[in-house]
Amino acid sequence: MFETKKIRAEVGMMSLVGVRTDSYPVGFGNYFSFTNGLRSINMWAENLKHAASHYLQDGFVEVDVWTDGDKQWAVVVDERLPEGYTFDNPCFTGCYPPSRKMLLEMGAYYRWDQNDEYRKHTDPENWYGERGWSYKNGIISKSVNTPSRKLKAKWSIETKDDNSGSNI
């Protein structure tokens, strides 16, 4: 399950996607870990940075910390944040996702399971299959019917001339 904690509202490591920040909250941004190493799965780094100076004046943010084996994820649940600063479909880009059992638990708890996009985490075989893709053993692929031709090449073996020390 999870434990609710208050942690420092500071971005540690983050991805480096260029994002327009002329208005907040941003709808798409950089995934990140907090300075304590917890990976946020429902908030962008730009939104946390902005929220820290506007809504989280104490410097802390409330999160639910989910633990699965030796891995942990943070779901931001701070009620001081206005709508839009967190999002309804978690992002596991750049990190290892929880087990399907935990994903189902999380989806039911936060009602993410009512969002069809969330099925790509809990039922990837069918979710990708419905979109014409294949999902097997964590690999997503798509067959494309494109005309192809055999490649032709002529190969030869070069030998070294022992007298000159150069290749022929």
MDAnalysis code that builds the backbone (N, CA, C; Angstrom):
import MDAnalysis as mda
import numpy as np

u = mda.Universe.empty(504, n_residues=168, atom_resindex=np.repeat(np.arange(168), 3), trajectory=True)
u.add_TopologyAttr("name", ["N", "CA", "C"] * 168)
u.add_TopologyAttr("resid", np.arange(1, 169))
u.add_TopologyAttr("resname", ["MET", "PHE", "GLU", "THR", "LYS", "LYS", "ILE", "ARG", "ALA", "GLU", "VAL", "GLY", "MET", "MET", "SER", "LEU", "VAL", "GLY", "VAL", "ARG", "THR", "ASP", "SER", "TYR", "PRO", "VAL", "GLY", "PHE", "GLY", "ASN", "TYR", "PHE", "SER", "PHE", "THR", "ASN", "GLY", "LEU", "ARG", "SER", "ILE", "ASN", "MET", "TRP", "ALA", "GLU", "ASN", "LEU", "LYS", "HIS", "ALA", "ALA", "SER", "HIS", "TYR", "LEU", "GLN", "ASP", "GLY", "PHE", "VAL", "GLU", "VAL", "ASP", "VAL", "TRP", "THR", "ASP", "GLY", "ASP", "LYS", "GLN", "TRP", "ALA", "VAL", "VAL", "VAL", "ASP", "GLU", "ARG", "LEU", "PRO", "GLU", "GLY", "TYR", "THR", "PHE", "ASP", "ASN", "PRO", "CYS", "PHE", "THR", "GLY", "CYS", "TYR", "PRO", "PRO", "SER", "ARG", "LYS", "MET", "LEU", "LEU", "GLU", "MET", "GLY", "ALA", "TYR", "TYR", "ARG", "TRP", "ASP", "GLN", "ASN", "ASP", "GLU", "TYR", "ARG", "LYS", "HIS", "THR", "ASP", "PRO", "GLU", "ASN", "TRP", "TYR", "GLY", "GLU", "ARG", "GLY", "TRP", "SER", "TYR", "LYS", "ASN", "GLY", "ILE", "ILE", "SER", "LYS", "SER", "VAL", "ASN", "THR", "PRO", "SER", "ARG", "LYS", "LEU", "LYS", "ALA", "LYS", "TRP", "SER", "ILE", "GLU", "THR", "LYS", "ASP", "ASP", "ASN", "SER", "GLY", "SER", "ASN", "ILE"])
u.atoms.positions = np.array([
    [0.847, -1.185, 0.000],
    [0.000, 0.000, 0.000],
    [0.889, 1.244, 0.000],
    [0.495, 2.279, 0.696],
    [1.268, 3.516, 0.670],
    [1.284, 4.161, 2.051],
    [2.183, 5.124, 2.180],
    [2.286, 5.927, 3.390],
    [2.285, 7.400, 2.965],
    [1.455, 8.215, 3.604],
    [1.399, 9.642, 3.277],
    [2.472, 10.375, 4.075],
    [3.247, 11.221, 3.370],
    [4.347, 11.955, 3.998],
    [4.390, 13.381, 3.455],
    [5.039, 14.256, 4.209],
    [5.382, 15.589, 3.706],
    [6.869, 15.560, 3.418],
    [7.230, 15.904, 2.191],
    [8.639, 15.918, 1.798],
    [8.976, 17.286, 1.211],
    [10.276, 17.565, 1.074],
    [10.697, 18.849, 0.521],
    [10.164, 18.997, -0.903],
    [9.611, 20.143, -1.189],
    [9.046, 20.436, -2.508],
    [10.147, 20.967, -3.420],
    [11.113, 20.098, -3.691],
    [12.259, 20.479, -4.516],
    [12.513, 19.416, -5.574],
    [12.829, 19.879, -6.768],
    [13.154, 18.977, -7.871],
    [14.604, 18.549, -7.733],
    [14.825, 17.236, -7.777],
    [16.185, 16.698, -7.789],
    [16.602, 16.521, -9.236],
    [16.550, 15.292, -9.735],
    [16.870, 15.023, -11.135],
    [15.604, 15.127, -11.975],
    [15.775, 15.578, -13.236],
    [14.618, 15.705, -14.129],
    [15.046, 15.475, -15.567],
    [14.047, 15.165, -16.409],
    [14.329, 15.054, -17.842],
    [14.566, 16.463, -18.380],
    [14.960, 16.562, -19.620],
    [15.319, 17.873, -20.170],
    [14.568, 18.173, -21.460],
    [13.248, 18.190, -21.379],
    [12.410, 18.532, -22.517],
    [12.134, 20.033, -22.458],
    [12.233, 20.698, -23.584],
    [11.910, 22.123, -23.619],
    [10.407, 22.323, -23.467],
    [10.002, 23.161, -22.524],
    [8.590, 23.348, -22.213],
    [8.273, 24.839, -22.149],
    [7.159, 25.237, -22.757],
    [6.699, 26.627, -22.633],
    [6.167, 26.837, -21.225],
    [6.636, 27.854, -20.570],
    [6.200, 28.125, -19.201],
    [5.667, 29.551, -19.068],
    [4.933, 29.990, -20.087],
    [4.357, 31.332, -20.009],
    [3.050, 31.348, -19.219],
    [2.489, 30.164, -18.915],
    [1.313, 30.087, -18.047],
    [1.348, 28.763, -17.291],
    [0.766, 28.782, -16.123],
    [0.752, 27.591, -15.257],
    [-0.667, 27.243, -14.857],
    [-0.911, 25.977, -14.623],
    [0.025, 24.856, -14.708],
    [0.263, 24.444, -16.150],
    [1.441, 23.832, -16.404],
    [1.721, 23.328, -17.742],
    [1.043, 21.968, -17.889],
    [0.561, 21.665, -19.078],
    [-0.119, 20.391, -19.327],
    [0.834, 19.263, -19.652],
    [2.066, 19.604, -20.034],
    [3.082, 18.603, -20.323],
    [4.422, 19.195, -19.936],
    [5.261, 18.388, -19.309],
    [6.555, 18.902, -18.875],
    [7.553, 17.791, -18.671],
    [8.483, 18.033, -17.781],
    [9.559, 17.093, -17.506],
    [9.245, 16.219, -16.302],
    [9.459, 14.906, -16.468],
    [9.303, 14.027, -15.315],
    [10.491, 14.265, -14.387],
    [10.336, 13.925, -13.104],
    [11.393, 14.254, -12.153],
    [11.345, 13.376, -10.912],
    [12.437, 13.444, -10.170],
    [12.514, 12.873, -8.832],
    [12.687, 14.034, -7.865],
    [12.144, 13.869, -6.677],
    [12.374, 14.851, -5.625],
    [13.822, 14.747, -5.167],
    [14.298, 15.722, -4.382],
    [15.688, 15.695, -3.919],
    [15.985, 14.481, -3.034],
    [14.951, 13.855, -2.459],
    [15.181, 12.656, -1.658],
    [15.214, 11.386, -2.513],
    [15.069, 11.520, -3.842],
    [15.152, 10.388, -4.754],
    [13.821, 9.775, -5.153],
    [12.736, 10.139, -4.478],
    [11.423, 9.599, -4.843],
    [11.005, 10.116, -6.214],
    [10.543, 9.233, -7.059],
    [10.103, 9.613, -8.403],
    [8.636, 10.023, -8.363],
    [8.353, 11.257, -8.780],
    [6.972, 11.731, -8.888],
    [6.364, 11.128, -10.142],
    [5.162, 10.569, -10.015],
    [4.531, 9.970, -11.200],
    [3.272, 10.701, -11.639],
    [2.923, 11.810, -10.962],
    [1.707, 12.517, -11.377],
    [1.860, 14.036, -11.366],
    [3.081, 14.511, -11.520],
    [3.300, 15.961, -11.559],
    [4.554, 16.244, -12.385],
    [4.526, 17.338, -13.136],
    [5.689, 17.744, -13.918],
    [6.590, 18.647, -13.076],
    [7.879, 18.618, -13.370],
    [8.866, 19.418, -12.632],
    [8.523, 20.911, -12.677],
    [8.100, 21.396, -13.829],
    [7.782, 22.827, -13.964],
    [6.645, 23.221, -13.019],
    [5.652, 22.350, -12.890],
    [4.530, 22.652, -12.002],
    [4.957, 22.639, -10.540],
    [5.841, 21.713, -10.155],
    [6.317, 21.712, -8.766],
    [7.109, 22.973, -8.472],
    [8.002, 23.358, -9.361],
    [8.807, 24.572, -9.140],
    [7.903, 25.791, -8.966],
    [6.900, 25.914, -9.817],
    [5.982, 27.047, -9.728],
    [5.142, 26.975, -8.458],
    [4.619, 25.801, -8.152],
    [3.772, 25.622, -6.970],
    [4.552, 25.885, -5.686],
    [5.834, 25.503, -5.668],
    [6.638, 25.688, -4.453],
    [6.715, 27.162, -4.052],
    [6.765, 28.039, -5.031],
    [6.865, 29.468, -4.705],
    [5.508, 30.158, -4.570],
    [4.442, 29.529, -5.041],
    [3.130, 30.166, -4.995],
    [2.139, 29.548, -4.010],
    [2.233, 28.236, -3.801],
    [1.221, 27.559, -2.981],
    [1.792, 26.737, -1.831],
    [3.062, 26.440, -1.893],
    [3.683, 25.586, -0.874],
    [4.744, 26.383, -0.116],
    [4.327, 27.484, 0.498],
    [5.266, 28.404, 1.131],
    [6.090, 27.772, 2.253],
    [5.604, 26.681, 2.835],
    [6.378, 26.020, 3.888],
    [7.509, 25.170, 3.322],
    [7.566, 25.042, 1.988],
    [8.644, 24.292, 1.355],
    [8.430, 22.789, 1.293],
    [7.239, 22.328, 1.691],
    [6.956, 20.898, 1.687],
    [5.721, 20.612, 0.837],
    [5.642, 19.372, 0.365],
    [4.502, 18.921, -0.418],
    [4.069, 17.564, 0.133],
    [2.765, 17.327, 0.170],
    [2.252, 16.057, 0.675],
    [2.167, 15.043, -0.459],
    [2.720, 13.861, -0.206],
    [2.729, 12.790, -1.206],
    [2.338, 11.465, -0.563],
    [1.791, 10.586, -1.379],
    [1.606, 9.198, -0.986],
    [2.806, 8.442, -1.546],
    [3.540, 7.764, -0.676],
    [4.715, 7.000, -1.097],
    [4.319, 5.535, -1.217],
    [4.353, 5.024, -2.430],
    [4.021, 3.632, -2.717],
    [5.317, 2.834, -2.798],
    [5.332, 1.686, -2.149],
    [6.525, 0.840, -2.129],
    [6.187, -0.531, -2.693],
    [7.018, -0.984, -3.627],
    [6.868, -2.304, -4.234],
    [8.260, -2.928, -4.235],
    [8.511, -3.815, -3.284],
    [9.850, -4.379, -3.148],
    [10.807, -3.293, -2.696],
    [11.885, -3.096, -3.437],
    [12.865, -2.062, -3.070],
    [12.669, -0.766, -3.864],
    [11.572, -0.659, -4.594],
    [11.309, 0.543, -5.403],
    [10.171, 1.354, -4.793],
    [10.242, 2.684, -5.005],
    [9.212, 3.576, -4.470],
    [8.840, 4.642, -5.495],
    [7.587, 5.099, -5.403],
    [7.062, 6.165, -6.256],
    [6.265, 7.117, -5.394],
    [6.225, 8.390, -5.792],
    [5.471, 9.400, -5.055],
    [4.299, 9.880, -5.901],
    [3.120, 9.899, -5.287],
    [1.934, 10.476, -5.909],
    [1.628, 11.744, -5.127],
    [1.699, 12.886, -5.794],
    [1.452, 14.163, -5.129],
    [-0.043, 14.286, -4.848],
    [-0.376, 14.528, -3.570],
    [-1.784, 14.597, -3.151],
    [-2.078, 15.866, -2.345],
    [-1.192, 16.837, -2.362],
    [-1.328, 18.038, -1.537],
    [-2.555, 18.848, -1.952],
    [-3.467, 19.055, -1.012],
    [-4.725, 19.754, -1.309],
    [-4.552, 21.254, -1.502],
    [-3.374, 21.789, -1.215],
    [-3.134, 23.222, -1.436],
    [-2.910, 23.541, -2.907],
    [-2.687, 22.524, -3.710],
    [-2.416, 22.735, -5.138],
    [-3.715, 22.930, -5.907],
    [-3.773, 23.963, -6.733],
    [-4.960, 24.153, -7.581],
    [-5.065, 23.031, -8.620],
    [-6.240, 22.877, -9.166],
    [-6.479, 21.860, -10.194],
    [-5.529, 22.071, -11.368],
    [-5.051, 20.978, -11.908],
    [-4.178, 21.034, -13.079],
    [-2.704, 20.914, -12.752],
    [-2.311, 21.089, -11.505],
    [-0.890, 20.978, -11.154],
    [-0.433, 19.523, -11.105],
    [-1.348, 18.615, -10.866],
    [-1.065, 17.188, -10.979],
    [-1.923, 16.664, -12.118],
    [-1.657, 15.442, -12.571],
    [-2.449, 14.895, -13.668],
    [-3.016, 13.531, -13.307],
    [-4.050, 13.143, -14.054],
    [-4.848, 11.964, -13.737],
    [-4.353, 10.665, -14.344],
    [-3.266, 10.697, -15.062],
    [-2.723, 9.481, -15.655],
    [-1.232, 9.471, -15.350],
    [-0.763, 8.569, -14.516],
    [0.640, 8.616, -14.095],
    [1.612, 8.414, -15.248],
    [2.801, 8.963, -15.073],
    [3.864, 8.841, -16.064],
    [5.005, 8.039, -15.447],
    [5.335, 6.914, -16.082],
    [6.443, 6.093, -15.609],
    [7.641, 6.199, -16.540],
    [7.639, 7.185, -17.426],
    [8.769, 7.377, -18.327],
    [10.018, 7.628, -17.495],
    [11.082, 6.964, -17.835],
    [12.345, 7.177, -17.134],
    [12.467, 6.444, -15.811],
    [11.495, 5.592, -15.483],
    [11.605, 4.819, -14.250],
    [10.928, 3.466, -14.421],
    [11.223, 2.579, -13.536],
    [10.644, 1.239, -13.555],
    [9.237, 1.316, -12.971],
    [8.210, 0.827, -13.671],
    [6.847, 0.897, -13.120],
    [6.622, -0.154, -12.040],
    [5.623, 0.057, -11.193],
    [5.279, -0.953, -10.185],
    [4.739, -2.225, -10.839],
    [4.574, -3.263, -10.028],
    [3.983, -4.510, -10.517],
    [2.556, -4.243, -10.980],
    [2.027, -5.114, -11.831],
    [0.642, -4.932, -12.285],
    [-0.324, -4.963, -11.116],
    [-0.051, -5.804, -10.119],
    [-0.915, -5.863, -8.942],
    [-0.983, -4.494, -8.259],
    [0.180, -3.854, -8.082],
    [0.187, -2.534, -7.450],
    [-0.438, -1.488, -8.365],
    [-0.214, -1.600, -9.667],
    [-0.835, -0.659, -10.609],
    [-2.358, -0.730, -10.521],
    [-2.898, -1.938, -10.402],
    [-4.348, -2.085, -10.262],
    [-4.829, -1.451, -8.958],
    [-4.055, -1.631, -7.885],
    [-4.384, -1.036, -6.589],
    [-4.364, 0.494, -6.678],
    [-3.317, 1.034, -7.273],
    [-3.189, 2.485, -7.428],
    [-4.326, 3.030, -8.288],
    [-4.600, 2.345, -9.398],
    [-5.651, 2.792, -10.310],
    [-7.000, 2.863, -9.632],
    [-7.311, 1.862, -8.813],
    [-8.590, 1.854, -8.098],
    [-8.619, 2.950, -7.034],
    [-7.518, 3.143, -6.318],
    [-7.481, 4.124, -5.235],
    [-7.647, 5.560, -5.745],
    [-6.913, 5.898, -6.805],
    [-6.955, 7.268, -7.341],
    [-7.969, 7.430, -8.472],
    [-8.673, 6.370, -8.811],
    [-9.636, 6.347, -9.908],
    [-8.984, 6.549, -11.271],
    [-7.706, 6.255, -11.367],
    [-7.024, 6.303, -12.658],
    [-7.581, 5.229, -13.575],
    [-8.102, 4.151, -12.977],
    [-8.607, 3.040, -13.783],
    [-9.834, 3.424, -14.608],
    [-10.387, 4.606, -14.377],
    [-11.512, 5.074, -15.177],
    [-11.038, 5.793, -16.441],
    [-9.735, 5.929, -16.596],
    [-9.124, 6.571, -17.750],
    [-8.575, 5.462, -18.654],
    [-9.031, 5.391, -19.893],
    [-8.601, 4.317, -20.788],
    [-7.087, 4.298, -20.975],
    [-6.446, 5.455, -20.950],
    [-4.988, 5.515, -21.105],
    [-4.278, 4.709, -20.021],
    [-4.872, 4.618, -18.834],
    [-4.247, 3.894, -17.725],
    [-4.150, 2.402, -18.021],
    [-5.026, 1.883, -18.879],
    [-4.993, 0.460, -19.232],
    [-3.682, 0.056, -19.881],
    [-2.949, 1.006, -20.465],
    [-1.680, 0.615, -21.081],
    [-0.682, 0.139, -20.030],
    [-0.909, 0.496, -18.762],
    [-0.060, 0.013, -17.670],
    [-0.584, -1.303, -17.086],
    [-1.902, -1.447, -16.990],
    [-2.481, -2.605, -16.310],
    [-2.862, -3.740, -17.253],
    [-3.094, -3.432, -18.524],
    [-3.478, -4.444, -19.511],
    [-2.832, -4.099, -20.857],
    [-1.491, -4.035, -20.883],
    [-0.827, -3.548, -22.101],
    [-1.051, -4.418, -23.327],
    [-1.186, -5.732, -23.143],
    [-1.380, -6.607, -24.306],
    [-2.634, -6.191, -25.085],
    [-3.738, -5.997, -24.387],
    [-4.985, -5.619, -25.062],
    [-5.004, -4.148, -25.467],
    [-4.489, -3.265, -24.605],
    [-4.515, -1.828, -24.909],
    [-3.747, -1.551, -26.202],
    [-2.529, -2.070, -26.313],
    [-1.749, -1.859, -27.533],
    [-2.340, -2.630, -28.705],
    [-2.854, -3.845, -28.443],
    [-3.476, -4.645, -29.500],
    [-4.643, -3.929, -30.155],
    [-5.458, -3.235, -29.369],
    [-6.601, -2.477, -29.903],
    [-6.162, -1.336, -30.802],
    [-4.908, -0.938, -30.720],
    [-4.382, 0.175, -31.501],
    [-3.455, -0.302, -32.624],
    [-3.459, -1.627, -32.866],
    [-2.672, -2.168, -33.964],
    [-1.215, -2.435, -33.626],
    [-0.875, -2.401, -32.355],
    [0.493, -2.654, -31.918],
    [0.556, -4.013, -31.229],
    [1.754, -4.497, -31.032],
    [1.971, -5.746, -30.316],
    [2.761, -5.454, -29.047],
    [2.392, -6.132, -27.960],
    [3.120, -5.998, -26.700],
    [3.460, -7.392, -26.197],
    [4.759, -7.699, -26.130],
    [5.198, -8.997, -25.622],
    [6.447, -8.796, -24.780],
    [6.390, -9.309, -23.559],
    [7.543, -9.267, -22.652],
    [8.120, -7.857, -22.490],
    [7.255, -6.866, -22.413],
    [7.703, -5.494, -22.206],
    [8.160, -4.780, -23.460],
    [8.042, -5.413, -24.619],
    [8.476, -4.794, -25.877],
    [7.248, -4.449, -26.712],
    [7.175, -3.197, -27.152],
    [6.074, -2.712, -27.972],
    [6.568, -2.662, -29.411],
    [5.812, -3.257, -30.326],
    [6.228, -3.245, -31.726],
    [5.021, -3.094, -32.630],
    [5.292, -2.755, -33.877],
    [4.217, -2.624, -34.867],
    [4.758, -3.103, -36.201],
    [4.000, -3.976, -36.840],
    [4.376, -4.441, -38.174],
    [3.886, -3.421, -39.193],
    [4.735, -3.122, -40.127],
    [4.390, -2.166, -41.169],
    [4.525, -2.869, -42.510],
    [3.457, -2.852, -43.301],
    [3.490, -3.480, -44.617],
    [4.079, -2.501, -45.621],
    [5.378, -2.596, -45.816],
    [6.077, -1.730, -46.738],
    [6.787, -2.602, -47.761],
    [6.655, -2.277, -49.025],
    [7.365, -3.079, -50.022],
    [8.863, -3.058, -49.733],
    [9.492, -4.211, -49.904],
    [10.929, -4.265, -49.662],
    [11.601, -5.019, -50.799],
    [12.895, -4.880, -50.904],
    [13.653, -5.611, -51.907],
    [14.895, -6.157, -51.229],
    [15.423, -7.204, -51.804],
    [16.639, -7.801, -51.253],
    [17.813, -6.880, -51.556],
    [18.681, -6.759, -50.580],
    [19.896, -5.987, -50.800],
    [20.919, -6.858, -51.510],
    [21.649, -6.261, -52.438],
    [22.683, -6.994, -53.165],
    [24.020, -6.341, -52.869],
    [25.014, -7.174, -52.659],
    [26.353, -6.647, -52.403],
    [27.382, -7.620, -52.973],
    [28.507, -7.083, -53.392],
    [29.608, -7.917, -53.854],
    [30.735, -7.767, -52.841],
    [31.183, -8.881, -52.351],
    [32.231, -8.878, -51.332],
    [33.503, -9.480, -51.914],
    [34.627, -9.000, -51.431],
    [35.905, -9.600, -51.791],
    [36.810, -9.563, -50.565],
    [37.798, -10.439, -50.561],
    [38.734, -10.490, -49.440],
    [40.042, -9.897, -49.907],
    [40.549, -8.959, -49.130],
    [41.838, -8.363, -49.446],
    [42.927, -9.168, -48.761],
    [44.016, -9.354, -49.464],
    [45.145, -10.051, -48.864],
    [46.297, -9.090, -48.713],
    [47.167, -9.383, -47.765],
    [48.312, -8.516, -47.509],
    [49.515, -9.037, -48.291],
    [50.175, -8.122, -49.012],
    [51.410, -8.470, -49.727],
    [52.547, -8.408, -48.717],
    [53.185, -9.540, -48.405],
    [54.222, -9.591, -47.384],
    [55.457, -8.796, -47.749],
    [55.709, -8.566, -49.031],
    [56.944, -7.851, -49.443],
    [56.823, -6.356, -49.243],
    [55.663, -5.777, -49.547],
    [55.546, -4.310, -49.473],
    [54.969, -3.816, -48.176],
    [54.311, -4.686, -47.432],
    [53.684, -4.260, -46.185],
    [52.378, -3.510, -46.402],
    [51.897, -3.452, -47.653],
    [50.627, -2.766, -47.917],
    [49.569, -3.767, -48.336],
    [48.336, -3.309, -48.298],
    [47.228, -4.159, -48.742],
    [47.094, -4.095, -50.263],
    [46.697, -5.181, -50.854],
    [46.467, -5.206, -52.307],
    [45.060, -4.843, -52.598],
])
